[in-house]
């Protein structure tokens, strides 16, 4: 049984985890940097510990300081949230070596899925379709040339330890392969400390579809449907919705069952997300995220399942208590990621929030740690809130989103709210007719007008 959870994160996700814990009667410990002393998650937690200076490398990524905070407060479990140490296998091992519960999958599964080459092989063996590509790492440019002849052009050179679009380069033709190969290796080494790369077929107009899974330690696994995360800028998600407007019921049922069976074979525990590229009716695996996703609220809205609560229950050794047949899907949900950035240039805009008003009404949710007078620090990710709405249909969800965007007030800093106000009026978006490249084309067209 878990009695006290240390939340090894900050911002809206730390507050989200705190709320789930309090509803379960579990005490919380907030850790924070010097910059986050006045943050909302720190104010609301039962206890708080400063773990270092402003820089995340000296605070939120400081494993010894986090473990010391656990020992000082007597926490018996650690929730990593997303980002920071959430997919750090060494951190998970250290937490459990100190006789605490890591609220997430095993370190072995984190490590496996963190290596894109090994992950691809593992899920392929479990029955999940993968993007055609090289057989493992391409060690030299000569190997890349040989593999490219089999994969075909255009192709992507991708970091084995990558994520977030880093360590990834497109080679449209054979003459561009050397440049793309060398650039990807250099960026991968700089970003991840690992220059391993592999080749993958480039899909021209795919959608980004991901399937949410949940598994306990007793062999029970369910999938919670798919999310469409195709609206991206520089490989970073901007808006997500569930279910995908592109899939048929037959397609979503089929891929959900494929994923559920595969996760059962792998023996995974906790929440996880299998991410695919989808084009012309075909799914191709790209990676598995072994953590809670930023966009998890859209799944919660259509299933009425609290994913953070389920993470904690599973980590404590409890059974899910329901089967796939018990999971039902209702309506449509959309999430907008609100960043402290200029809505067109995307330049960061840290600073003091002068006025703040959250939208309300039926099926409107704002996950945010903002308050009037809060100073957004310049040291971390610019995400300051997630606006999530739910409707009986996609059209109804869009109408509710438009209304909610008109109500939200954040002054003192620039935000991406105006971007979404314009976006939801676009006819192609309203029809759900977009792919992973659509938003960048749309932004270019907007800049020209």
Residue pairs with C-beta under 8 A, 6 or more apart in sequence:
1 316
2 26
2 76
2 77
2 101
2 312
2 315
2 316
3 26
3 27
3 76
4 26
4 27
4 28
4 29
4 46
4 73
4 74
4 75
4 76
4 77
5 17
5 21
5 26
5 27
5 28
5 29
5 75
5 76
5 77
5 78
5 79
5 103
5 312
6 28
6 29
6 31
6 66
6 69
6 70
6 73
6 75
6 77
6 78
6 79
7 14
7 17
7 18
7 21
7 28
7 29
7 30
7 31
7 41
7 45
7 78
7 79
7 81
8 31
8 60
8 66
8 78
8 79
8 80
8 81
8 84
8 85
9 17
9 60
9 79
9 80
9 81
9 82
9 83
9 84
9 86
10 32
10 33
10 36
10 39
10 41
10 60
10 380
11 39
11 41
11 369
11 380
11 381
11 383
11 384
12 367
12 368
12 369
12 383
12 384
12 385
12 386
13 81
13 82
13 83
13 292
13 294
14 30
14 39
14 41
14 81
14 369
15 40
15 41
15 44
15 367
15 368
15 369
16 81
16 308
16 367
17 28
17 79
17 81
17 308
18 28
18 30
18 41
18 44
18 45
20 306
20 308
20 309
20 312
21 27
21 28
21 312
22 28
23 309
24 309
24 312
26 312
27 46
27 47
28 44
28 45
28 46
28 47
29 45
29 46
29 47
29 48
29 49
29 69
29 70
29 73
29 75
30 39
30 41
30 42
30 44
30 45
30 47
30 48
30 49
31 48
31 49
31 50
31 51
31 59
31 60
31 65
31 66
31 69
32 39
32 41
32 42
32 48
32 49
32 50
32 51
32 59
33 50
33 51
33 52
33 53
33 54
33 55
33 56
33 58
33 59
33 60
33 379
34 50
34 52
34 53
34 54
34 59
35 54
35 377
35 379
36 42
36 377
37 50
38 374
38 375
39 369
39 374
40 369
40 370
40 371
40 374
41 369
42 48
47 73
49 69
49 72
49 73
51 59
51 60
51 62
51 65
51 66
51 68
51 69
52 58
52 59
52 62
52 65
53 59
54 377
54 379
55 379
56 84
56 379
56 380
59 65
60 84
60 85
61 84
61 85
63 85
63 90
63 91
63 94
66 78
66 85
66 91
67 94
67 95
67 98
69 75
70 78
70 95
70 98
70 100
71 98
75 100
76 100
76 101
77 100
77 101
77 102
77 103
77 312
77 315
77 316
78 95
78 100
78 101
78 102
78 103
79 103
79 104
79 308
79 311
79 312
80 86
80 88
80 91
80 102
80 103
80 104
80 291
81 291
81 292
82 291
82 292
82 293
82 294
83 381
85 91
86 104
86 291
86 292
87 110
87 113
87 114
87 289
87 290
87 291
88 110
89 107
89 108
89 110
89 111
89 114
90 107
91 102
92 102
92 104
92 105
92 106
92 107
92 110
93 107
95 101
95 102
96 102
96 107
101 315
101 316
102 315
103 270
103 311
103 312
103 315
104 110
104 270
104 290
104 291
104 311
104 315
105 268
105 269
105 270
105 272
105 290
106 269
109 266
109 268
109 269
109 290
110 290
112 118
112 119
112 122
113 119
113 122
113 272
113 287
113 288
113 289
113 290
114 161
114 290
115 160
115 161
116 158
116 159
116 160
116 161
116 162
116 198
116 287
117 136
117 137
117 160
117 196
117 198
119 287
119 288
120 130
120 133
120 285
121 136
122 266
123 130
123 262
123 266
123 274
123 285
123 288
124 130
124 285
126 261
126 262
126 263
126 265
126 266
127 258
127 261
127 262
127 265
128 258
128 259
128 262
128 274
128 285
129 258
129 282
129 283
129 284
129 285
130 284
130 285
131 200
131 201
131 203
131 277
131 284
131 285
131 286
132 151
132 200
132 201
133 147
133 151
133 155
133 198
133 199
133 200
133 201
134 143
134 144
134 147
134 150
134 151
134 198
134 199
134 200
135 147
136 198
137 160
137 196
137 197
137 198
138 144
138 147
138 181
138 197
138 198
138 199
141 177
141 178
141 181
141 182
144 157
144 177
144 181
144 199
145 174
145 177
147 199
148 155
148 171
148 174
148 177
148 199
151 199
151 200
151 201
152 201
153 171
153 172
153 173
153 174
153 202
154 170
154 171
154 172
154 173
154 202
154 204
155 170
155 171
155 177
155 199
155 200
155 201
155 202
156 168
156 169
156 170
156 171
156 199
156 200
156 201
156 202
157 168
157 169
157 170
157 171
157 177
157 180
157 181
157 183
157 184
157 185
157 197
157 198
157 199
158 167
158 168
158 184
158 197
158 198
158 199
158 200
159 166
159 167
159 168
159 184
159 187
159 188
159 191
159 192
159 194
159 195
159 196
159 197
160 188
160 194
160 196
160 197
160 198
161 167
161 188
161 192
161 193
161 194
161 196
162 168
162 188
162 191
162 192
163 287
164 235
164 236
165 234
165 235
165 236
166 187
166 188
166 191
166 192
167 184
167 185
167 187
167 188
167 191
167 192
167 197
168 184
168 235
169 179
169 180
169 181
169 183
169 184
169 187
170 180
170 202
171 177
171 179
171 180
171 181
181 197
184 197
185 195
185 197
186 195
188 194
188 195
188 196
188 197
189 195
203 277
203 279
203 284
204 279
205 279
205 435
205 437
206 230
206 277
206 278
206 279
206 284
206 435
206 436
207 228
207 230
207 244
207 246
207 277
207 278
207 279
207 434
207 435
207 436
208 228
208 229
208 230
208 232
208 237
208 275
208 276
208 277
208 278
208 436
209 226
209 227
209 228
209 229
209 230
209 244
209 246
209 247
209 255
209 275
209 276
209 277
209 278
209 283
210 226
210 227
210 229
210 273
210 274
210 275
210 276
210 289
210 293
211 223
211 225
211 226
211 255
211 256
211 259
211 273
211 274
211 276
212 223
212 224
212 225
212 226
212 227
212 271
212 272
212 273
212 293
212 296
212 299
212 307
213 221
213 222
213 223
213 224
213 259
213 260
213 263
213 268
213 271
213 272
213 273
213 274
214 221
214 222
214 223
214 224
214 270
214 271
214 272
214 305
214 307
214 310
214 314
214 320
215 221
215 222
215 263
215 264
215 268
215 269
215 270
215 272
215 314
215 320
216 269
216 313
216 314
216 318
216 319
216 320
217 269
217 314
217 317
218 319
218 320
219 264
220 319
220 320
220 323
221 260
221 263
221 264
221 268
222 260
222 320
222 322
222 323
222 324
222 327
223 256
223 257
223 259
223 260
223 263
223 324
223 327
224 299
224 303
224 305
224 307
224 327
225 242
225 243
225 252
225 256
225 299
225 302
225 303
225 327
225 329
226 242
226 243
226 244
226 247
226 252
226 255
226 256
227 240
227 241
227 242
227 243
227 244
227 293
227 295
227 298
227 299
228 240
228 241
228 242
228 243
228 244
228 245
228 246
229 237
229 240
229 275
229 295
230 434
230 435
230 436
230 438
231 237
231 238
231 239
231 240
231 423
231 429
231 434
231 438
231 439
232 238
232 436
232 439
232 440
233 346
233 439
233 440
233 443
234 440
237 294
237 295
237 337
238 336
238 337
238 416
238 419
238 439
239 334
239 335
239 336
239 337
239 420
239 423
240 295
240 298
240 334
240 335
241 298
241 332
241 333
241 334
241 335
241 394
241 397
242 298
242 299
242 301
242 302
242 332
242 333
243 252
243 302
243 329
243 332
244 252
244 278
245 394
245 431
245 432
246 278
246 432
247 278
251 281
255 276
255 283
259 274
260 324
262 274
263 272
263 274
269 314
270 290
270 311
270 314
270 315
271 291
271 292
271 296
271 307
271 310
271 311
271 314
272 288
272 289
272 290
272 291
273 288
273 289
273 293
274 285
274 288
275 285
275 286
275 287
275 288
275 289
276 283
276 284
276 285
276 286
277 283
277 284
277 286
277 436
278 284
292 307
292 308
292 311
294 337
294 383
294 386
295 335
295 386
296 307
296 308
297 333
297 335
297 365
297 367
297 386
297 388
298 333
298 334
298 335
298 388
299 305
299 307
299 333
300 306
300 307
301 331
301 333
301 363
301 365
301 388
301 389
301 390
302 329
302 330
302 331
302 332
302 333
302 390
303 327
303 328
303 329
303 330
304 330
305 327
310 320
313 320
314 320
331 390
331 391
331 392
331 393
331 396
331 397
332 390
332 391
332 392
332 393
332 394
332 396
332 397
333 388
333 389
333 390
333 391
333 397
334 388
334 389
334 394
334 397
334 398
334 401
335 386
335 387
335 388
336 386
336 387
336 388
336 401
336 405
336 416
336 417
336 420
337 383
337 386
337 416
338 368
338 383
338 384
338 385
338 386
338 387
338 408
338 410
338 415
338 416
338 417
339 346
339 382
339 383
339 384
339 415
339 416
340 348
340 349
340 350
340 351
340 376
340 382
340 384
340 413
340 414
340 415
341 347
341 348
341 349
341 382
341 414
341 415
341 416
342 349
342 414
343 414
343 415
343 416
343 417
343 418
343 419
344 419
344 443
344 446
344 447
346 416
347 414
348 378
348 382
349 376
349 382
349 413
349 414
349 415
350 375
350 376
350 377
350 378
350 382
350 413
351 375
351 376
351 412
351 413
352 373
352 374
352 375
352 376
352 412
352 413
353 370
353 371
353 372
353 373
353 374
353 375
353 376
353 410
353 411
353 412
353 413
354 372
354 373
354 411
354 412
355 372
355 409
355 410
355 411
355 412
356 370
356 371
356 372
356 374
356 409
356 410
356 411
357 407
357 408
357 409
358 366
358 368
358 408
359 366
359 387
359 403
359 404
359 405
359 406
359 407
359 408
360 407
361 400
361 403
361 404
362 400
363 389
363 390
363 391
363 400
364 387
364 388
364 389
364 400
364 404
365 387
365 388
365 389
365 390
366 385
366 386
366 387
366 388
366 408
367 385
367 386
367 388
368 384
368 385
368 386
369 384
370 384
370 385
370 410
376 382
376 384
376 413
384 410
384 415
385 410
387 401
387 404
387 405
387 408
387 420
389 397
389 400
389 401
389 404
390 397
390 400
391 397
391 398
391 399
391 400
394 432
398 424
398 430
401 420
401 424
402 421
402 424
405 417
405 420
405 421
405 424
406 421
408 417
410 417
422 446
423 429
423 442
424 430
426 442
428 434
428 438
